[in-house]
Amino acid sequence: MTALVLIALGLPIGLLIGLIGIGGVLLTPALVHIFGRDIHEAVSLSLASFVPAGVVAAARTPDSDARLDPGDWTFLAAIVGIALCAIDLWHIAHA
């Protein structure tokens, strides 16, 4: 049931993020009030939802000024590495 609610909530919010960029205003309160997430976790998830959309948009842009340079890919890889390390540390702390 929770997966269906997440999908039902995520589709219109994702559409609004894609169209006019106001999804964080809706996503954070929904995560806090409907799903009982901590406010810090909800804000983090809301901000993280913009990263994949930005990467896809930049990669699909034909304008060479908006394309991702090798340094940008290095930065994105570092973000992924930091996230994986944070997950790993959480598992170590709760083992």
LOMARDREN-800949 format. One record per residue: residue number from 0; y, x negated, z of N, C-alpha, C in turn. Coordinates in Angstrom, 2 decimals. Example, Ala and Ser with C-alpha at 12.3 -4.5 7.8 and 13.67 -1.06 7.14 Angstrom:
BEGIN
<rec nr="0" n_c2="-5.69" n_c1="-13.19" n_c3="7.80" ca_c2="-4.50" ca_c1="-12.30" ca_c3="7.80" c_c2="-3.30" c_c1="-13.20" c_c3="7.80"/>
<rec nr="1" n_c2="-2.25" n_c1="-12.85" n_c3="7.08" ca_c2="-1.06" ca_c1="-13.67" ca_c3="7.14" c_c2="0.03" c_c1="-12.90" c_c3="7.87"/>
END
This chain:
BEGIN
<rec nr="0" n_c2="-1.20" n_c1="-0.82" n_c3="0.00" ca_c2="0.00" ca_c1="0.00" ca_c3="0.00" c_c2="1.26" c_c1="-0.87" c_c3="0.00"/>
<rec nr="1" n_c2="1.25" n_c1="-1.94" n_c3="0.80" ca_c2="2.42" ca_c1="-2.80" ca_c3="0.86" c_c2="2.72" c_c1="-3.45" c_c3="-0.49"/>
<rec nr="2" n_c2="1.69" n_c1="-3.82" n_c3="-1.23" ca_c2="1.91" ca_c1="-4.43" ca_c3="-2.54" c_c2="2.60" c_c1="-3.44" c_c3="-3.48"/>
<rec nr="3" n_c2="2.21" n_c1="-2.18" n_c3="-3.44" ca_c2="2.86" ca_c1="-1.18" ca_c3="-4.29" c_c2="4.32" c_c1="-0.97" c_c3="-3.90"/>
<rec nr="4" n_c2="4.59" n_c1="-0.99" n_c3="-2.61" ca_c2="5.98" ca_c1="-0.84" ca_c3="-2.16" c_c2="6.80" c_c1="-2.05" c_c3="-2.58"/>
<rec nr="5" n_c2="6.22" n_c1="-3.25" n_c3="-2.46" ca_c2="6.93" ca_c1="-4.46" ca_c3="-2.90" c_c2="7.24" c_c1="-4.41" c_c3="-4.39"/>
<rec nr="6" n_c2="6.27" n_c1="-3.97" n_c3="-5.18" ca_c2="6.48" ca_c1="-3.86" ca_c3="-6.62" c_c2="7.53" c_c1="-2.80" c_c3="-6.93"/>
<rec nr="7" n_c2="7.43" n_c1="-1.65" n_c3="-6.26" ca_c2="8.39" ca_c1="-0.57" ca_c3="-6.49" c_c2="9.80" c_c1="-0.99" c_c3="-6.07"/>
<rec nr="8" n_c2="9.91" n_c1="-1.82" n_c3="-5.06" ca_c2="11.21" ca_c1="-2.32" ca_c3="-4.63" c_c2="11.67" c_c1="-3.48" c_c3="-5.51"/>
<rec nr="9" n_c2="10.74" n_c1="-4.33" n_c3="-5.92" ca_c2="11.10" ca_c1="-5.52" ca_c3="-6.68" c_c2="11.55" c_c1="-5.24" c_c3="-8.11"/>
<rec nr="10" n_c2="10.97" n_c1="-4.25" n_c3="-8.74" ca_c2="11.34" ca_c1="-3.97" ca_c3="-10.14" c_c2="12.81" c_c1="-3.57" c_c3="-10.30"/>
<rec nr="11" n_c2="13.31" n_c1="-2.58" n_c3="-9.56" ca_c2="14.73" ca_c1="-2.26" ca_c3="-9.75" c_c2="15.67" c_c1="-3.37" c_c3="-9.27"/>
<rec nr="12" n_c2="15.28" n_c1="-4.05" n_c3="-8.20" ca_c2="16.14" ca_c1="-5.15" ca_c3="-7.72" c_c2="16.13" c_c1="-6.29" c_c3="-8.74"/>
<rec nr="13" n_c2="14.98" n_c1="-6.61" n_c3="-9.30" ca_c2="14.90" ca_c1="-7.63" ca_c3="-10.34" c_c2="15.72" c_c1="-7.25" c_c3="-11.56"/>
<rec nr="14" n_c2="15.68" n_c1="-5.99" n_c3="-11.91" ca_c2="16.48" ca_c1="-5.51" ca_c3="-13.04" c_c2="17.97" c_c1="-5.69" c_c3="-12.77"/>
<rec nr="15" n_c2="18.40" n_c1="-5.34" n_c3="-11.56" ca_c2="19.81" ca_c1="-5.50" ca_c3="-11.21" c_c2="20.22" c_c1="-6.97" c_c3="-11.15"/>
<rec nr="16" n_c2="19.33" n_c1="-7.83" n_c3="-10.65" ca_c2="19.63" ca_c1="-9.26" ca_c3="-10.64" c_c2="19.82" c_c1="-9.75" c_c3="-12.07"/>
<rec nr="17" n_c2="18.92" n_c1="-9.33" n_c3="-12.96" ca_c2="19.00" ca_c1="-9.77" ca_c3="-14.35" c_c2="20.21" c_c1="-9.23" c_c3="-15.08"/>
<rec nr="18" n_c2="20.59" n_c1="-8.01" n_c3="-14.79" ca_c2="21.70" ca_c1="-7.39" ca_c3="-15.52" c_c2="23.06" c_c1="-7.81" c_c3="-14.99"/>
<rec nr="19" n_c2="23.25" n_c1="-7.69" n_c3="-13.68" ca_c2="24.60" ca_c1="-7.93" ca_c3="-13.16" c_c2="24.65" c_c1="-8.88" c_c3="-11.97"/>
<rec nr="20" n_c2="23.53" n_c1="-9.37" n_c3="-11.51" ca_c2="23.52" ca_c1="-10.39" ca_c3="-10.48" c_c2="23.79" c_c1="-9.93" c_c3="-9.07"/>
<rec nr="21" n_c2="23.47" n_c1="-8.68" n_c3="-8.72" ca_c2="23.75" ca_c1="-8.22" ca_c3="-7.35" c_c2="22.48" c_c1="-8.01" c_c3="-6.54"/>
<rec nr="22" n_c2="21.38" n_c1="-8.59" n_c3="-6.94" ca_c2="20.11" ca_c1="-8.33" ca_c3="-6.27" c_c2="20.03" c_c1="-8.79" c_c3="-4.83"/>
<rec nr="23" n_c2="20.69" n_c1="-9.90" n_c3="-4.49" ca_c2="20.63" ca_c1="-10.41" ca_c3="-3.13" c_c2="21.23" c_c1="-9.45" c_c3="-2.12"/>
<rec nr="24" n_c2="22.21" n_c1="-8.68" n_c3="-2.55" ca_c2="22.82" ca_c1="-7.69" ca_c3="-1.67" c_c2="21.82" c_c1="-6.60" c_c3="-1.31"/>
<rec nr="25" n_c2="20.89" n_c1="-6.34" n_c3="-2.19" ca_c2="19.88" ca_c1="-5.30" ca_c3="-1.96" c_c2="18.60" c_c1="-5.87" c_c3="-1.39"/>
<rec nr="26" n_c2="18.21" n_c1="-7.05" n_c3="-1.83" ca_c2="16.93" ca_c1="-7.61" ca_c3="-1.46" c_c2="16.87" c_c1="-8.00" c_c3="0.02"/>
<rec nr="27" n_c2="17.89" n_c1="-8.65" n_c3="0.53" ca_c2="17.87" ca_c1="-9.11" ca_c3="1.91" c_c2="17.77" c_c1="-7.96" c_c3="2.91"/>
<rec nr="28" n_c2="18.61" n_c1="-6.92" n_c3="2.82" ca_c2="18.46" ca_c1="-5.81" ca_c3="3.76" c_c2="17.12" c_c1="-5.09" c_c3="3.63"/>
<rec nr="29" n_c2="16.61" n_c1="-4.99" n_c3="2.41" ca_c2="15.32" ca_c1="-4.34" ca_c3="2.22" c_c2="14.20" c_c1="-5.12" c_c3="2.90"/>
<rec nr="30" n_c2="14.24" n_c1="-6.44" n_c3="2.77" ca_c2="13.21" ca_c1="-7.26" ca_c3="3.42" c_c2="13.30" c_c1="-7.17" c_c3="4.94"/>
<rec nr="31" n_c2="14.52" n_c1="-7.10" n_c3="5.46" ca_c2="14.69" ca_c1="-7.03" ca_c3="6.91" c_c2="14.31" c_c1="-5.65" c_c3="7.45"/>
<rec nr="32" n_c2="14.84" n_c1="-4.60" n_c3="6.85" ca_c2="14.68" ca_c1="-3.26" ca_c3="7.41" c_c2="13.38" c_c1="-2.57" c_c3="7.01"/>
<rec nr="33" n_c2="12.92" n_c1="-2.78" n_c3="5.81" ca_c2="11.69" ca_c1="-2.11" ca_c3="5.36" c_c2="10.46" c_c1="-2.91" c_c3="5.73"/>
<rec nr="34" n_c2="10.50" n_c1="-4.23" n_c3="5.54" ca_c2="9.32" ca_c1="-5.05" ca_c3="5.74" c_c2="9.34" c_c1="-5.84" c_c3="7.04"/>
<rec nr="35" n_c2="10.41" n_c1="-5.72" n_c3="7.84" ca_c2="10.46" ca_c1="-6.34" ca_c3="9.15" c_c2="10.52" c_c1="-7.86" c_c3="9.15"/>
<rec nr="36" n_c2="11.04" n_c1="-8.45" n_c3="8.09" ca_c2="11.17" ca_c1="-9.91" ca_c3="8.03" c_c2="12.36" c_c1="-10.36" c_c3="8.88"/>
<rec nr="37" n_c2="12.30" n_c1="-11.60" n_c3="9.36" ca_c2="13.41" ca_c1="-12.20" ca_c3="10.07" c_c2="14.57" c_c1="-12.39" c_c3="9.08"/>
<rec nr="38" n_c2="15.81" n_c1="-12.28" n_c3="9.57" ca_c2="16.97" ca_c1="-12.37" ca_c3="8.67" c_c2="17.03" c_c1="-13.71" c_c3="7.96"/>
<rec nr="39" n_c2="16.67" n_c1="-14.79" n_c3="8.63" ca_c2="16.71" ca_c1="-16.11" ca_c3="7.99" c_c2="15.67" c_c1="-16.21" c_c3="6.88"/>
<rec nr="40" n_c2="14.50" n_c1="-15.66" n_c3="7.14" ca_c2="13.44" ca_c1="-15.66" ca_c3="6.12" c_c2="13.85" c_c1="-14.78" c_c3="4.94"/>
<rec nr="41" n_c2="14.47" n_c1="-13.64" n_c3="5.21" ca_c2="14.89" ca_c1="-12.74" ca_c3="4.14" c_c2="15.96" c_c1="-13.37" c_c3="3.26"/>
<rec nr="42" n_c2="16.92" n_c1="-14.06" n_c3="3.87" ca_c2="17.97" ca_c1="-14.73" ca_c3="3.10" c_c2="17.36" c_c1="-15.85" c_c3="2.25"/>
<rec nr="43" n_c2="16.42" n_c1="-16.59" n_c3="2.84" ca_c2="15.76" ca_c1="-17.67" ca_c3="2.10" c_c2="15.00" c_c1="-17.13" c_c3="0.91"/>
<rec nr="44" n_c2="14.27" n_c1="-16.05" n_c3="1.11" ca_c2="13.52" ca_c1="-15.45" ca_c3="0.00" c_c2="14.45" c_c1="-14.90" c_c3="-1.07"/>
<rec nr="45" n_c2="15.56" n_c1="-14.33" n_c3="-0.64" ca_c2="16.53" ca_c1="-13.80" ca_c3="-1.60" c_c2="17.12" c_c1="-14.92" c_c3="-2.45"/>
<rec nr="46" n_c2="17.50" n_c1="-16.02" n_c3="-1.81" ca_c2="18.04" ca_c1="-17.15" ca_c3="-2.56" c_c2="16.99" c_c1="-17.77" c_c3="-3.47"/>
<rec nr="47" n_c2="15.76" n_c1="-17.85" n_c3="-2.98" ca_c2="14.69" ca_c1="-18.43" ca_c3="-3.79" c_c2="14.37" c_c1="-17.59" c_c3="-5.02"/>
<rec nr="48" n_c2="14.67" n_c1="-16.30" n_c3="-4.96" ca_c2="14.38" ca_c1="-15.45" ca_c3="-6.12" c_c2="15.28" c_c1="-15.76" c_c3="-7.31"/>
<rec nr="49" n_c2="16.41" n_c1="-16.42" n_c3="-7.07" ca_c2="17.32" ca_c1="-16.76" ca_c3="-8.16" c_c2="16.88" c_c1="-18.00" c_c3="-8.92"/>
<rec nr="50" n_c2="16.11" n_c1="-18.87" n_c3="-8.29" ca_c2="15.74" ca_c1="-20.14" ca_c3="-8.91" c_c2="14.90" c_c1="-19.94" c_c3="-10.17"/>
<rec nr="51" n_c2="13.79" n_c1="-19.17" n_c3="-10.13" ca_c2="13.01" ca_c1="-19.01" ca_c3="-11.36" c_c2="13.81" c_c1="-18.34" c_c3="-12.48"/>
<rec nr="52" n_c2="14.64" n_c1="-17.37" n_c3="-12.12" ca_c2="15.44" ca_c1="-16.69" ca_c3="-13.14" c_c2="16.42" c_c1="-17.66" c_c3="-13.79"/>
<rec nr="53" n_c2="17.03" n_c1="-18.52" n_c3="-12.99" ca_c2="17.97" ca_c1="-19.50" ca_c3="-13.54" c_c2="17.29" c_c1="-20.53" c_c3="-14.42"/>
<rec nr="54" n_c2="16.10" n_c1="-20.97" n_c3="-14.02" ca_c2="15.37" ca_c1="-21.96" ca_c3="-14.81" c_c2="14.97" c_c1="-21.36" c_c3="-16.16"/>
<rec nr="55" n_c2="14.47" n_c1="-20.14" n_c3="-16.15" ca_c2="14.07" ca_c1="-19.49" ca_c3="-17.41" c_c2="15.29" c_c1="-19.27" c_c3="-18.30"/>
<rec nr="56" n_c2="16.39" n_c1="-18.82" n_c3="-17.71" ca_c2="17.60" ca_c1="-18.59" ca_c3="-18.51" c_c2="18.12" c_c1="-19.88" c_c3="-19.11"/>
<rec nr="57" n_c2="18.12" n_c1="-20.95" n_c3="-18.34" ca_c2="18.62" ca_c1="-22.23" ca_c3="-18.86" c_c2="17.70" c_c1="-22.78" c_c3="-19.94"/>
<rec nr="58" n_c2="16.40" n_c1="-22.61" n_c3="-19.77" ca_c2="15.45" ca_c1="-23.12" ca_c3="-20.76" c_c2="15.52" c_c1="-22.34" c_c3="-22.07"/>
<rec nr="59" n_c2="15.87" n_c1="-21.07" n_c3="-22.01" ca_c2="15.91" ca_c1="-20.24" ca_c3="-23.21" c_c2="17.25" c_c1="-20.25" c_c3="-23.92"/>
<rec nr="60" n_c2="18.25" n_c1="-20.88" n_c3="-23.34" ca_c2="19.58" ca_c1="-20.88" ca_c3="-23.92" c_c2="19.63" c_c1="-21.87" c_c3="-25.09"/>
<rec nr="61" n_c2="20.03" n_c1="-21.41" n_c3="-26.26" ca_c2="20.08" ca_c1="-22.32" ca_c3="-27.41" c_c2="21.24" c_c1="-23.31" c_c3="-27.33"/>
<rec nr="62" n_c2="22.25" n_c1="-23.03" n_c3="-26.53" ca_c2="23.39" ca_c1="-23.92" ca_c3="-26.39" c_c2="22.95" c_c1="-25.20" c_c3="-25.67"/>
<rec nr="63" n_c2="23.19" n_c1="-26.33" n_c3="-26.26" ca_c2="22.71" ca_c1="-27.59" ca_c3="-25.69" c_c2="23.38" c_c1="-27.93" c_c3="-24.37"/>
<rec nr="64" n_c2="24.57" n_c1="-27.39" n_c3="-24.09" ca_c2="25.25" ca_c1="-27.67" ca_c3="-22.83" c_c2="24.55" c_c1="-27.03" c_c3="-21.64"/>
<rec nr="65" n_c2="23.80" n_c1="-25.95" n_c3="-21.87" ca_c2="23.16" ca_c1="-25.24" ca_c3="-20.77" c_c2="21.70" c_c1="-25.65" c_c3="-20.58"/>
<rec nr="66" n_c2="21.19" n_c1="-26.51" n_c3="-21.42" ca_c2="19.79" ca_c1="-26.93" ca_c3="-21.29" c_c2="19.60" c_c1="-27.84" c_c3="-20.09"/>
<rec nr="67" n_c2="18.38" n_c1="-27.85" n_c3="-19.58" ca_c2="18.07" ca_c1="-28.70" ca_c3="-18.44" c_c2="17.82" c_c1="-30.13" c_c3="-18.89"/>
<rec nr="68" n_c2="18.53" n_c1="-31.05" n_c3="-18.30" ca_c2="18.36" ca_c1="-32.47" ca_c3="-18.57" c_c2="17.21" c_c1="-33.01" c_c3="-17.73"/>
<rec nr="69" n_c2="16.73" n_c1="-34.22" n_c3="-18.02" ca_c2="15.65" ca_c1="-34.79" ca_c3="-17.20" c_c2="16.00" c_c1="-34.86" c_c3="-15.71"/>
<rec nr="70" n_c2="17.25" n_c1="-35.12" n_c3="-15.39" ca_c2="17.66" ca_c1="-35.14" ca_c3="-13.99" c_c2="17.53" c_c1="-33.79" c_c3="-13.32"/>
<rec nr="71" n_c2="17.79" n_c1="-32.72" n_c3="-14.09" ca_c2="17.63" ca_c1="-31.37" ca_c3="-13.55" c_c2="16.18" c_c1="-31.09" c_c3="-13.23"/>
<rec nr="72" n_c2="15.28" n_c1="-31.50" n_c3="-14.12" ca_c2="13.85" ca_c1="-31.30" ca_c3="-13.87" c_c2="13.40" c_c1="-32.10" c_c3="-12.65"/>
<rec nr="73" n_c2="13.98" n_c1="-33.28" n_c3="-12.47" ca_c2="13.66" ca_c1="-34.09" ca_c3="-11.28" c_c2="14.10" c_c1="-33.37" c_c3="-10.02"/>
<rec nr="74" n_c2="15.28" n_c1="-32.78" n_c3="-10.05" ca_c2="15.79" ca_c1="-32.03" ca_c3="-8.91" c_c2="14.89" c_c1="-30.84" c_c3="-8.61"/>
<rec nr="75" n_c2="14.49" n_c1="-30.10" n_c3="-9.65" ca_c2="13.60" ca_c1="-28.96" ca_c3="-9.44" c_c2="12.25" c_c1="-29.39" c_c3="-8.90"/>
<rec nr="76" n_c2="11.74" n_c1="-30.52" n_c3="-9.37" ca_c2="10.47" ca_c1="-31.03" ca_c3="-8.85" c_c2="10.61" c_c1="-31.43" c_c3="-7.38"/>
<rec nr="77" n_c2="11.76" n_c1="-31.97" n_c3="-7.01" ca_c2="12.00" ca_c1="-32.32" ca_c3="-5.62" c_c2="12.04" c_c1="-31.08" c_c3="-4.74"/>
<rec nr="78" n_c2="12.63" n_c1="-30.01" n_c3="-5.23" ca_c2="12.68" ca_c1="-28.74" ca_c3="-4.47" c_c2="11.26" c_c1="-28.23" c_c3="-4.26"/>
<rec nr="79" n_c2="10.44" n_c1="-28.27" n_c3="-5.29" ca_c2="9.05" ca_c1="-27.83" ca_c3="-5.16" c_c2="8.31" c_c1="-28.71" c_c3="-4.15"/>
<rec nr="80" n_c2="8.53" n_c1="-30.02" n_c3="-4.22" ca_c2="7.89" ca_c1="-30.94" ca_c3="-3.28" c_c2="8.32" c_c1="-30.68" c_c3="-1.84"/>
<rec nr="81" n_c2="9.60" n_c1="-30.39" n_c3="-1.65" ca_c2="10.10" ca_c1="-30.08" ca_c3="-0.31" c_c2="9.45" c_c1="-28.80" c_c3="0.21"/>
<rec nr="82" n_c2="9.35" n_c1="-27.79" n_c3="-0.65" ca_c2="8.72" ca_c1="-26.53" ca_c3="-0.25" c_c2="7.26" c_c1="-26.74" c_c3="0.13"/>
<rec nr="83" n_c2="6.54" n_c1="-27.53" n_c3="-0.67" ca_c2="5.13" ca_c1="-27.79" ca_c3="-0.36" c_c2="4.98" c_c1="-28.57" c_c3="0.94"/>
<rec nr="84" n_c2="5.87" n_c1="-29.51" n_c3="1.18" ca_c2="5.82" ca_c1="-30.26" ca_c3="2.44" c_c2="6.12" c_c1="-29.35" c_c3="3.63"/>
<rec nr="85" n_c2="7.08" n_c1="-28.44" n_c3="3.47" ca_c2="7.41" ca_c1="-27.51" ca_c3="4.55" c_c2="6.22" c_c1="-26.61" c_c3="4.86"/>
<rec nr="86" n_c2="5.52" n_c1="-26.14" n_c3="3.83" ca_c2="4.33" ca_c1="-25.33" ca_c3="4.04" c_c2="3.26" c_c1="-26.12" c_c3="4.75"/>
<rec nr="87" n_c2="3.07" n_c1="-27.36" n_c3="4.32" ca_c2="2.07" ca_c1="-28.23" ca_c3="4.93" c_c2="2.38" c_c1="-28.49" c_c3="6.39"/>
<rec nr="88" n_c2="3.64" n_c1="-28.78" n_c3="6.71" ca_c2="4.04" ca_c1="-29.02" ca_c3="8.09" c_c2="3.85" c_c1="-27.77" c_c3="8.95"/>
<rec nr="89" n_c2="4.11" n_c1="-26.61" n_c3="8.39" ca_c2="3.89" ca_c1="-25.37" ca_c3="9.13" c_c2="2.42" c_c1="-25.21" c_c3="9.47"/>
<rec nr="90" n_c2="1.55" n_c1="-25.51" n_c3="8.51" ca_c2="0.11" ca_c1="-25.40" ca_c3="8.76" c_c2="-0.34" c_c1="-26.43" c_c3="9.80"/>
<rec nr="91" n_c2="0.23" n_c1="-27.63" n_c3="9.77" ca_c2="-0.13" ca_c1="-28.64" ca_c3="10.76" c_c2="0.33" c_c1="-28.19" c_c3="12.15"/>
<rec nr="92" n_c2="1.53" n_c1="-27.64" n_c3="12.23" ca_c2="2.07" ca_c1="-27.21" ca_c3="13.53" c_c2="1.28" c_c1="-26.04" c_c3="14.11"/>
<rec nr="93" n_c2="0.72" n_c1="-25.21" n_c3="13.27" ca_c2="-0.01" ca_c1="-24.03" ca_c3="13.74" c_c2="-1.52" c_c1="-24.21" c_c3="13.72"/>
<rec nr="94" n_c2="-1.98" n_c1="-25.42" n_c3="13.59" ca_c2="-3.43" ca_c1="-25.67" ca_c3="13.55" c_c2="-4.01" c_c1="-25.76" c_c3="14.95"/>
END
